[in-house]
Amino acid sequence: MKKGIFFTVHSIAGLISGLFILLLSVSGAALVFHEELDSLQFPTITRAGNGILSVDSCYRSVQKYYPHAQVSNCMLPDNSTKPFLFDVYDPSYKNGTAILQVFLHPQTGKVLQTRGSDDLKNNFMSWLAVFHSSFHLGKTGEWLLGIFSLVFLLSIITGLILFRKNVAAVLLLKRRMYRKNNLHQLIGVYALLFNLMIGITGFWMQRYVFKKEFYANESYTPVLKPSPPLFFQFDSAYIELQKKYPDFTGSVIYFAQTKKSKTAIYGSRSSNSFIHSKKYADVIFLDSTGNIAKTAFVNDIDPSSRYDIINAQVHYGKYGGLPVKIIYCLFGLAGGVLSITGFILWIKRKKRLPFEDSLLKRY
């Protein structure tokens, strides 16, 4: 009786979440290589000299091309063959309500290319990231994602309870288990720990949708204001910063919009654990004079915030380099395959039941 209940719950959970798990598995497997795939849509750089322009020069170039824009942030190039990437809000693009990405040549400061943050053709990975986190449905999509993370966990747990006796047989390579009709169980066993990890970390990231604050009406309307010139010489301030923190490497700069606000430099220190991001683990804030106002290093922040950061890193596979990404990609696709094989088994069972009922009536 209990087995029948678990089987029913497992089937219903799989059917409800199957399509969405398939979509999330495929998109998640691709997003593991977000940076590598996104760089394929970057403009080609024809070198025009040695070295790289200063951030100050690039910021002035952006303001020259987009004088009415609010300049949000800049992703620094890894080397002289990569462009500067600025995120701006400009009235010329969707009335300044969406991000316009501006690529600058690292030696000349000329605009090489622009693209929208939701541009499916020229910014596919950004579009896919939004799809993976909300299905492009806004708060409704975020809520659905939270619900499906629970349903996915429910299907994994009930599947483990139902087929727990077969786990050892699969791992011990028992021949009876390695048959075509056992494909669903085989994949489920080998991907069990990975799927549990993805389900748990995914639910933890979406837990905010179960809090009442999520359902509060948002009355704030952002006002677009052109960014002022930099309040200090950034490159000089960055040199002084590195004298104090020589193991810190900045990756992304968020520019202050007023003298009272802070310029934030996101990056990482070489002493950080491998689990932490190389671009966003640590933050150093500069005041309007370019002096260090405060720091937020990942090893110094409160434990709950640090856990949230590690949880996201584990979920997205942003640690361990290429080997980890390949493992995440392959096992990530397993969730989609489980959805397909589970649906096929359900169809076969549905077709088989009327036949079995007819036999019972005959005898």
C-alpha positions as CSV (number, residue, x, y, z in Angstrom):
1,M,0.0,0.0,0.0
2,K,2.8,2.4,1.0
3,K,4.7,1.5,-2.2
4,G,1.6,2.4,-4.2
5,I,1.3,5.8,-2.5
6,F,5.0,6.6,-3.1
7,F,4.7,5.4,-6.7
8,T,1.7,7.7,-7.3
9,V,3.4,10.7,-5.7
10,H,6.6,10.0,-7.7
11,S,4.6,9.8,-11.0
12,I,2.6,12.9,-10.3
13,A,5.6,14.9,-9.2
14,G,7.5,13.8,-12.3
15,L,4.6,14.6,-14.7
16,I,4.0,18.1,-13.1
17,S,7.6,19.2,-13.2
18,G,8.8,17.1,-16.1
19,L,8.7,19.7,-18.9
20,F,10.2,22.4,-16.7
21,I,12.9,20.1,-15.4
22,L,13.8,19.3,-19.0
23,L,14.0,23.0,-19.9
24,L,16.0,23.8,-16.7
25,S,18.4,20.9,-17.3
26,V,19.2,21.9,-20.9
27,S,19.6,25.6,-20.1
28,G,21.6,24.8,-16.9
29,A,24.0,22.6,-18.8
30,A,24.6,25.4,-21.2
31,L,24.9,28.1,-18.5
32,V,27.8,26.1,-16.9
33,F,29.8,27.5,-19.9
34,H,28.2,30.9,-19.7
35,E,31.4,32.9,-20.0
36,E,33.0,30.7,-22.7
37,L,29.8,30.7,-24.9
38,D,29.1,34.4,-24.3
39,S,32.6,35.4,-25.4
40,L,31.8,33.9,-28.8
41,Q,29.5,36.9,-29.3
42,F,32.1,39.4,-28.3
43,P,33.5,41.7,-31.1
44,T,36.8,40.7,-32.6
45,I,39.7,42.9,-31.4
46,T,42.2,44.2,-34.0
47,R,45.1,45.4,-31.9
48,A,46.1,49.0,-32.3
49,G,49.1,49.2,-30.0
50,N,50.4,47.8,-26.8
51,G,48.8,47.9,-23.4
52,I,45.3,48.7,-22.4
53,L,43.5,52.1,-21.9
54,S,42.8,53.3,-18.4
55,V,39.4,53.0,-16.9
56,D,39.2,56.8,-16.7
57,S,39.7,57.1,-20.5
58,C,37.1,54.4,-21.2
59,Y,34.6,56.0,-18.9
60,R,35.0,59.3,-20.7
61,S,34.6,57.6,-24.1
62,V,31.3,56.1,-23.0
63,Q,30.1,59.4,-21.8
64,K,31.2,61.0,-25.2
65,Y,29.1,58.4,-27.1
66,Y,26.2,58.3,-24.7
67,P,26.1,61.7,-22.9
68,H,22.6,61.1,-21.5
69,A,23.3,57.6,-20.2
70,Q,23.5,56.4,-16.6
71,V,26.8,54.4,-16.6
72,S,26.2,51.4,-14.3
73,N,29.3,49.3,-14.3
74,C,32.3,48.1,-16.3
75,M,33.7,44.6,-16.7
76,L,37.5,44.8,-17.0
77,P,39.2,42.9,-19.8
78,D,41.5,40.0,-18.9
79,N,44.1,41.0,-21.5
80,S,44.6,43.3,-24.5
81,T,42.7,41.0,-26.8
82,K,39.4,41.5,-24.9
83,P,37.1,44.5,-24.9
84,F,35.9,46.7,-22.1
85,L,32.3,45.9,-21.4
86,F,30.1,48.7,-20.0
87,D,26.5,48.4,-18.8
88,V,24.6,51.6,-19.3
89,Y,21.0,52.8,-19.2
90,D,20.4,55.1,-22.1
91,P,17.2,56.8,-23.3
92,S,18.0,55.5,-26.9
93,Y,17.4,51.9,-25.8
94,K,14.0,51.1,-24.4
95,N,13.7,54.5,-22.8
96,G,16.5,53.6,-20.4
97,T,14.5,50.8,-18.7
98,A,16.8,48.0,-19.8
99,I,20.6,47.6,-19.9
100,L,22.5,48.4,-23.0
101,Q,25.9,46.7,-23.2
102,V,28.7,48.7,-24.8
103,F,31.9,47.1,-26.0
104,L,34.9,49.4,-26.2
105,H,38.2,48.7,-28.0
106,P,40.9,48.2,-25.3
107,Q,43.5,50.4,-27.1
108,T,41.4,53.1,-28.9
109,G,38.3,53.4,-26.7
110,K,36.0,53.2,-29.8
111,V,32.6,51.6,-29.6
112,L,32.9,48.2,-31.3
113,Q,29.4,46.8,-30.7
114,T,26.3,47.3,-28.6
115,R,23.6,44.8,-27.5
116,G,20.7,44.7,-25.2
117,S,20.6,42.6,-22.0
118,D,17.6,40.8,-23.4
119,D,18.8,40.5,-27.0
120,L,18.1,36.9,-28.0
121,K,20.2,37.1,-31.1
122,N,23.3,38.9,-29.9
123,N,23.2,38.2,-26.2
124,F,21.8,34.7,-26.1
125,M,23.5,33.6,-22.8
126,S,22.1,36.6,-20.9
127,W,18.7,35.7,-22.3
128,L,19.2,32.1,-21.3
129,A,20.2,33.1,-17.8
130,V,17.0,35.0,-17.3
131,F,15.0,32.1,-18.7
132,H,16.7,29.7,-16.3
133,S,15.9,31.9,-13.3
134,S,12.3,33.1,-14.2
135,F,11.2,31.7,-17.6
136,H,11.0,35.4,-18.6
137,L,7.8,35.6,-16.6
138,G,9.1,38.0,-13.9
139,K,7.9,37.2,-10.4
140,T,5.5,34.6,-11.6
141,G,8.4,32.7,-13.1
142,E,10.4,33.0,-9.9
143,W,7.5,31.6,-8.0
144,L,7.1,28.7,-10.4
145,L,10.8,28.0,-10.1
146,G,10.5,27.8,-6.3
147,I,7.5,25.4,-6.5
148,F,9.2,23.2,-9.1
149,S,12.4,23.0,-7.0
150,L,10.2,21.4,-4.2
151,V,8.4,19.1,-6.7
152,F,11.8,18.0,-8.1
153,L,13.1,17.2,-4.7
154,L,9.9,15.3,-4.0
155,S,10.3,13.2,-7.1
156,I,13.9,12.4,-6.2
157,I,13.1,11.4,-2.6
158,T,10.1,9.2,-3.6
159,G,12.2,7.6,-6.4
160,L,14.9,6.8,-3.9
161,I,12.4,5.2,-1.5
162,L,10.8,3.2,-4.3
163,F,13.9,1.8,-5.9
164,R,16.3,1.9,-2.9
165,K,16.9,-1.9,-3.2
166,N,18.2,-1.4,-6.8
167,V,20.8,1.2,-5.9
168,A,23.3,-1.3,-4.7
169,A,22.6,-3.6,-7.6
170,V,23.3,-0.8,-10.1
171,L,26.5,0.3,-8.3
172,L,27.7,-3.3,-8.0
173,L,27.1,-3.7,-11.8
174,K,24.6,-6.5,-11.5
175,R,23.8,-7.6,-15.1
176,R,20.0,-7.8,-14.4
177,M,19.9,-4.0,-13.9
178,Y,21.6,-3.1,-17.1
179,R,18.7,-3.5,-19.5
180,K,17.1,-1.1,-21.9
181,N,13.8,-0.9,-19.8
182,N,15.9,0.1,-16.7
183,L,17.4,3.2,-18.3
184,H,15.3,5.5,-16.0
185,Q,16.5,3.8,-12.9
186,L,20.1,3.6,-14.1
187,I,20.3,7.3,-14.7
188,G,18.5,8.1,-11.5
189,V,21.0,6.1,-9.5
190,Y,24.1,7.5,-11.1
191,A,22.8,11.1,-11.0
192,L,21.2,10.8,-7.5
193,L,23.7,12.8,-5.5
194,F,24.1,15.4,-8.2
195,N,20.3,15.9,-8.6
196,L,19.9,16.1,-4.8
197,M,22.6,18.8,-4.7
198,I,21.0,20.7,-7.5
199,G,17.5,20.4,-6.0
200,I,18.6,21.5,-2.5
201,T,20.8,24.4,-3.6
202,G,18.1,25.5,-6.2
203,F,15.4,25.5,-3.5
204,W,17.7,27.4,-1.1
205,M,18.2,30.1,-3.8
206,Q,14.5,30.4,-4.4
207,R,13.3,30.2,-0.8
208,Y,12.6,33.9,-0.9
209,V,9.4,33.3,-3.0
210,F,7.9,31.6,0.1
211,K,8.2,34.8,2.2
212,K,5.5,37.4,2.4
213,E,8.0,40.2,1.4
214,F,8.0,38.6,-2.1
215,Y,4.3,39.4,-2.6
216,A,4.5,43.0,-1.5
217,N,3.6,45.6,-4.2
218,E,6.6,47.3,-5.7
219,S,5.9,51.0,-5.9
220,Y,9.4,52.2,-6.6
221,T,10.0,53.7,-10.1
222,P,13.7,54.3,-11.0
223,V,14.6,57.7,-12.3
224,L,17.1,57.8,-15.1
225,K,19.8,60.4,-14.6
226,P,22.9,61.0,-16.7
227,S,26.0,59.8,-14.8
228,P,28.4,62.6,-13.6
229,P,32.1,62.5,-14.5
230,L,34.2,60.3,-12.2
231,F,34.7,62.0,-8.9
232,F,38.3,60.9,-8.7
233,Q,41.0,59.3,-11.0
234,F,40.1,55.7,-10.8
235,D,43.3,54.2,-12.1
236,S,45.4,56.1,-9.5
237,A,43.0,55.0,-6.7
238,Y,43.3,51.4,-7.9
239,I,47.1,51.5,-7.8
240,E,46.9,52.7,-4.2
241,L,44.3,50.0,-3.4
242,Q,46.6,47.2,-4.7
243,K,49.4,48.5,-2.5
244,K,47.3,47.8,0.5
245,Y,45.7,44.6,-0.9
246,P,48.3,43.2,-3.3
247,D,46.5,39.8,-3.7
248,F,43.3,41.5,-4.8
249,T,42.4,41.6,-8.5
250,G,39.4,43.7,-9.6
251,S,37.0,42.4,-12.3
252,V,33.9,44.6,-12.2
253,I,33.4,48.2,-11.2
254,Y,30.1,49.7,-10.2
255,F,30.3,53.5,-10.5
256,A,29.0,55.9,-7.8
257,Q,26.2,58.1,-9.1
258,T,26.5,60.7,-6.4
259,K,29.3,62.0,-4.1
260,K,27.5,60.4,-1.1
261,S,27.5,56.9,-2.7
262,K,30.4,54.5,-3.1
263,T,32.2,53.1,-6.1
264,A,32.3,49.3,-5.7
265,I,35.1,47.1,-7.1
266,Y,34.2,43.5,-7.2
267,G,37.0,40.9,-7.6
268,S,38.8,38.2,-5.7
269,R,41.9,37.7,-3.6
270,S,44.4,34.9,-4.5
271,S,44.2,33.6,-0.9
272,N,40.5,32.8,-1.3
273,S,39.3,29.2,-1.3
274,F,38.7,27.5,-4.7
275,I,35.0,27.5,-4.1
276,H,34.7,31.3,-4.3
277,S,34.1,33.3,-7.5
278,K,37.1,34.9,-9.2
279,K,35.0,37.9,-10.1
280,Y,32.6,38.6,-7.3
281,A,33.9,37.1,-4.1
282,D,35.3,40.3,-2.6
283,V,34.2,43.9,-2.7
284,I,36.2,47.1,-2.0
285,F,34.3,50.4,-1.7
286,L,35.8,53.7,-2.5
287,D,34.5,57.1,-1.4
288,S,34.2,60.2,-3.6
289,T,37.9,61.0,-3.1
290,G,39.1,57.5,-4.2
291,N,40.0,56.4,-0.7
292,I,39.0,53.0,0.7
293,A,35.7,53.4,2.6
294,K,35.1,49.8,3.6
295,T,35.7,46.2,2.4
296,A,33.4,43.2,2.2
297,F,35.8,40.2,1.8
298,V,34.0,36.8,1.5
299,N,36.0,35.4,4.4
300,D,35.0,38.2,6.7
301,I,31.3,38.6,6.1
302,D,28.6,36.9,8.3
303,P,28.3,33.1,8.0
304,S,24.8,33.2,6.6
305,S,25.7,35.5,3.7
306,R,28.9,33.4,3.0
307,Y,26.8,30.2,2.9
308,D,24.4,31.8,0.4
309,I,27.4,32.7,-1.8
310,I,28.9,29.2,-1.5
311,N,25.4,27.7,-2.2
312,A,25.1,29.6,-5.5
313,Q,28.7,28.7,-6.5
314,V,27.9,25.0,-5.9
315,H,24.6,25.2,-7.8
316,Y,26.1,26.8,-10.9
317,G,29.4,24.8,-10.9
318,K,31.5,28.0,-10.8
319,Y,34.5,26.4,-9.2
320,G,37.2,23.8,-10.1
321,G,37.6,24.9,-13.7
322,L,36.9,22.9,-16.9
323,P,36.7,19.4,-15.4
324,V,34.0,20.5,-12.9
325,K,32.1,22.3,-15.7
326,I,32.1,19.2,-17.9
327,I,30.8,17.0,-15.0
328,Y,28.1,19.5,-14.3
329,C,27.1,19.7,-17.9
330,L,26.8,15.9,-18.3
331,F,25.0,15.3,-15.0
332,G,22.9,18.4,-15.6
333,L,21.5,16.8,-18.7
334,A,20.6,13.7,-16.7
335,G,17.7,15.6,-15.2
336,G,16.2,16.2,-18.6
337,V,16.8,12.6,-19.7
338,L,15.0,11.4,-16.5
339,S,12.0,13.6,-17.4
340,I,11.9,12.0,-20.9
341,T,12.4,8.4,-19.8
342,G,9.9,8.9,-16.9
343,F,7.3,10.2,-19.3
344,I,7.9,7.2,-21.7
345,L,7.4,4.8,-18.8
346,W,4.2,6.5,-17.8
347,I,2.9,6.3,-21.4
348,K,3.8,2.6,-21.5
349,R,2.1,1.9,-18.2
350,K,-1.0,3.8,-19.2
351,K,-1.3,1.7,-22.4
352,R,-0.6,-1.5,-20.5
353,L,-3.3,-1.0,-17.8
354,P,-6.3,-1.3,-20.1
355,F,-4.8,-4.5,-21.5
356,E,-4.3,-6.0,-18.0
357,D,-7.9,-5.0,-17.0
358,S,-9.3,-6.8,-20.1
359,L,-7.4,-10.0,-19.1
360,L,-8.8,-9.8,-15.6
361,K,-12.4,-9.5,-17.0
362,R,-11.8,-12.4,-19.3
363,Y,-10.7,-14.8,-16.5
